């Protein structure tokens, strides 16, 4: 299989794939959220363009799962005031 020249590659890319290449031009990796903002596209459109661009050999991507945790209102109350058990011990100790 012979390598494609830049003109052939460019002719095979759709508009969103071209936007993706421009957004990644600096050579670094970027998240879907950042690309979405810089490209002016929704996350789904960025993911679809990335997948197609990968099949055309012009980008590679990897998926990572990130989990973020946030206190609920009840959790924040316990963080501020202490757990009920601790409050009971403190009240009994008086």
BADO-171938 format. One record per atom (N, C-alpha, C): residue number from 1; atom name; z, y, x. Coordinates in steps of 0.1 Angstrom, whole numbers. Each point is the difference from the previous one (the first is absolute). Layout:
% BADO-171938
<NUM,CA,<Z,Y,X>>
...
% end
This chain:
% BADO-171938
<1,N,<0,-12,8>>
<1,CA,<0,12,-8>>
<1,C,<0,12,9>>
<2,N,<-9,9,-2>>
<2,CA,<-1,12,8>>
<2,C,<9,11,-5>>
<3,N,<5,8,8>>
<3,CA,<9,11,-4>>
<3,C,<-9,11,-7>>
<4,N,<6,6,-11>>
<4,CA,<-7,10,-7>>
<4,C,<0,13,8>>
<5,N,<-10,8,-1>>
<5,CA,<1,13,6>>
<5,C,<7,10,-10>>
<6,N,<5,11,5>>
<6,CA,<7,9,-9>>
<6,C,<-8,5,-13>>
<7,N,<-13,2,1>>
<7,CA,<-7,4,-11>>
<7,C,<-1,-11,-11>>
<8,N,<-1,-13,5>>
<8,CA,<0,-11,-10>>
<8,C,<14,-1,-7>>
<9,N,<10,1,8>>
<9,CA,<14,0,-6>>
<9,C,<1,11,-10>>
<10,N,<-3,12,4>>
<10,CA,<2,11,-9>>
<10,C,<-8,-1,-13>>
<11,N,<-12,-6,1>>
<11,CA,<-8,-2,-12>>
<11,C,<6,-10,-10>>
<12,N,<9,-9,5>>
<12,CA,<6,-11,-8>>
<12,C,<13,5,-6>>
<13,N,<5,11,4>>
<13,CA,<13,5,-5>>
<13,C,<-1,8,-12>>
<14,N,<9,-1,-10>>
<14,CA,<-1,8,-11>>
<14,C,<9,13,3>>
<15,N,<0,9,-10>>
<15,CA,<6,13,3>>
<15,C,<15,-1,3>>
<16,N,<7,-9,-7>>
<16,CA,<15,-1,3>>
<16,C,<2,-7,14>>
<17,N,<-9,-9,4>>
<17,CA,<2,-6,13>>
<17,C,<-3,10,11>>
<18,N,<-9,9,-2>>
<18,CA,<-3,11,9>>
<18,C,<12,9,1>>
<19,N,<6,3,-11>>
<19,CA,<12,8,0>>
<19,C,<11,-6,8>>
<20,N,<1,-13,-2>>
<20,CA,<10,-8,7>>
<20,C,<-2,1,15>>
<21,N,<-12,-1,5>>
<21,CA,<-3,1,14>>
<21,C,<4,14,5>>
<22,N,<-3,10,-7>>
<22,CA,<3,14,4>>
<22,C,<15,1,1>>
<23,N,<8,-5,-10>>
<23,CA,<14,1,-1>>
<23,C,<7,-7,12>>
<24,N,<-7,-11,5>>
<24,CA,<6,-8,11>>
<24,C,<-6,4,13>>
<25,N,<-8,10,1>>
<25,CA,<-8,4,12>>
<25,C,<9,1,12>>
<26,N,<13,5,-2>>
<26,CA,<8,2,12>>
<26,C,<4,-13,7>>
<27,N,<-3,-12,-6>>
<27,CA,<3,-12,7>>
<27,C,<13,-7,-3>>
<28,N,<9,7,-7>>
<28,CA,<13,-6,-3>>
<28,C,<-1,-7,-14>>
<29,N,<11,-8,-2>>
<29,CA,<1,-7,-13>>
<29,C,<6,10,-10>>
<30,N,<-2,-3,-13>>
<30,CA,<6,9,-10>>
<30,C,<3,-9,-12>>
<31,N,<9,5,-8>>
<31,CA,<4,-7,-12>>
<31,C,<-9,4,-12>>
<32,N,<0,-8,-10>>
<32,CA,<-8,2,-12>>
<32,C,<4,14,-6>>
<33,N,<13,3,-1>>
<33,CA,<4,12,-6>>
<33,C,<-5,12,8>>
<34,N,<0,0,13>>
<34,CA,<-4,11,8>>
<34,C,<-16,1,-1>>
<35,N,<-7,-11,0>>
<35,CA,<-14,0,-1>>
<35,C,<-4,6,-14>>
<36,N,<7,-5,-10>>
<36,CA,<-2,5,-14>>
<36,C,<0,15,-1>>
<37,N,<10,6,6>>
<37,CA,<2,14,0>>
<37,C,<-11,7,8>>
<38,N,<-3,-5,12>>
<38,CA,<-10,7,9>>
<38,C,<-14,-2,-5>>
<39,N,<-3,-11,-7>>
<39,CA,<-13,-2,-6>>
<39,C,<-2,5,-14>>
<40,N,<11,4,-6>>
<40,CA,<-1,5,-14>>
<40,C,<-4,-11,-10>>
<41,N,<5,-12,3>>
<41,CA,<-3,-12,-9>>
<41,C,<13,-6,-4>>
<42,N,<-1,-8,-10>>
<42,CA,<11,-8,-5>>
<42,C,<3,-12,10>>
<43,N,<12,-5,0>>
<43,CA,<3,-11,9>>
<43,C,<-9,-12,-2>>
<44,N,<-3,-3,-13>>
<44,CA,<-9,-11,-3>>
<44,C,<-14,2,7>>
<45,N,<-5,12,-1>>
<45,CA,<-13,3,6>>
<45,C,<0,-2,15>>
<46,N,<11,5,6>>
<46,CA,<2,-2,15>>
<46,C,<0,-14,3>>
<47,N,<8,-8,-7>>
<47,CA,<1,-15,3>>
<47,C,<-13,-7,-2>>
<48,N,<-8,4,-10>>
<48,CA,<-13,-6,-2>>
<48,C,<-9,4,11>>
<49,N,<-1,13,4>>
<49,CA,<-8,4,11>>
<49,C,<3,-7,13>>
<50,N,<13,-1,2>>
<50,CA,<5,-7,12>>
<50,C,<-5,-15,1>>
<51,N,<2,-6,-12>>
<51,CA,<-5,-14,0>>
<51,C,<-15,-2,2>>
<52,N,<-8,9,-6>>
<52,CA,<-14,-1,2>>
<52,C,<-4,4,14>>
<53,N,<7,10,6>>
<53,CA,<-3,4,13>>
<53,C,<4,-11,10>>
<54,N,<10,-7,-3>>
<54,CA,<4,-11,9>>
<54,C,<-11,-11,0>>
<55,N,<-5,-3,-12>>
<55,CA,<-11,-10,0>>
<55,C,<-12,4,7>>
<56,N,<-2,13,2>>
<56,CA,<-12,5,7>>
<56,C,<3,2,15>>
<57,N,<13,-3,4>>
<57,CA,<3,0,14>>
<57,C,<4,13,6>>
<58,N,<2,10,-8>>
<58,CA,<3,14,5>>
<58,C,<15,4,0>>
<59,N,<8,-8,-7>>
<59,CA,<15,3,1>>
<59,C,<6,-14,-1>>
<60,N,<13,0,4>>
<60,CA,<8,-12,-3>>
<60,C,<13,5,-6>>
<61,N,<6,-8,-8>>
<61,CA,<13,4,-5>>
<61,C,<9,-12,-2>>
<62,N,<13,4,-1>>
<62,CA,<10,-11,-2>>
<62,C,<9,5,-11>>
<63,N,<5,-9,-7>>
<63,CA,<9,4,-11>>
<63,C,<15,-2,4>>
<64,N,<8,9,-3>>
<64,CA,<14,-1,3>>
<64,C,<8,3,-13>>
<65,N,<11,-7,-2>>
<65,CA,<8,2,-11>>
<65,C,<12,8,4>>
<66,N,<3,11,-6>>
<66,CA,<12,8,3>>
<66,C,<9,0,-13>>
<67,N,<12,-2,2>>
<67,CA,<10,1,-11>>
<67,C,<9,12,3>>
<68,N,<2,8,-10>>
<68,CA,<9,11,1>>
<68,C,<11,-2,-11>>
<69,N,<12,3,4>>
<69,CA,<11,-1,-9>>
<69,C,<6,13,-3>>
<70,N,<5,2,-12>>
<70,CA,<6,13,-4>>
<70,C,<12,-3,-9>>
<71,N,<10,7,2>>
<71,CA,<12,-2,-9>>
<71,C,<-3,4,-14>>
<72,N,<5,-8,-9>>
<72,CA,<-1,4,-14>>
<72,C,<11,11,-3>>
<73,N,<1,5,-12>>
<73,CA,<10,10,-3>>
<73,C,<14,-7,2>>
<74,N,<1,-12,-5>>
<74,CA,<13,-8,1>>
<74,C,<3,-2,15>>
<75,N,<-10,-4,8>>
<75,CA,<2,-2,14>>
<75,C,<4,12,7>>
<76,N,<-5,12,-3>>
<76,CA,<3,12,6>>
<76,C,<15,4,-4>>
<77,N,<4,-3,-12>>
<77,CA,<14,3,-4>>
<77,C,<9,-9,8>>
<78,N,<-3,-12,2>>
<78,CA,<9,-9,8>>
<78,C,<0,4,15>>
<79,N,<-11,5,5>>
<79,CA,<-1,5,14>>
<79,C,<8,12,2>>
<80,N,<1,9,-11>>
<80,CA,<8,12,1>>
<80,C,<14,-2,-2>>
<81,N,<4,-9,-10>>
<81,CA,<14,-1,-5>>
<81,C,<6,-13,5>>
<82,N,<-8,-9,5>>
<82,CA,<6,-13,5>>
<82,C,<-2,-10,-11>>
<83,N,<0,-13,4>>
<83,CA,<-1,-11,-10>>
<83,C,<12,0,-9>>
<84,N,<-1,-6,-12>>
<84,CA,<11,-1,-9>>
<84,C,<12,-7,6>>
<85,N,<-2,-10,7>>
<85,CA,<11,-7,7>>
<85,C,<8,9,9>>
<86,N,<-8,8,8>>
<86,CA,<7,9,9>>
<86,C,<7,11,-7>>
<87,N,<-6,5,-11>>
<87,CA,<7,10,-8>>
<87,C,<13,-6,-6>>
<88,N,<0,-12,-4>>
<88,CA,<12,-7,-6>>
<88,C,<11,-1,10>>
<89,N,<-4,-4,12>>
<89,CA,<10,-2,11>>
<89,C,<6,14,4>>
<90,N,<-9,10,1>>
<90,CA,<5,13,3>>
<90,C,<10,6,-11>>
<91,N,<-4,-3,-13>>
<91,CA,<9,4,-11>>
<91,C,<13,-7,0>>
<92,N,<0,-13,4>>
<92,CA,<12,-7,0>>
<92,C,<9,4,12>>
<93,N,<-6,4,11>>
<93,CA,<7,4,12>>
<93,C,<6,14,-2>>
<94,N,<-6,7,-10>>
<94,CA,<5,12,-4>>
<94,C,<1,12,8>>
% end
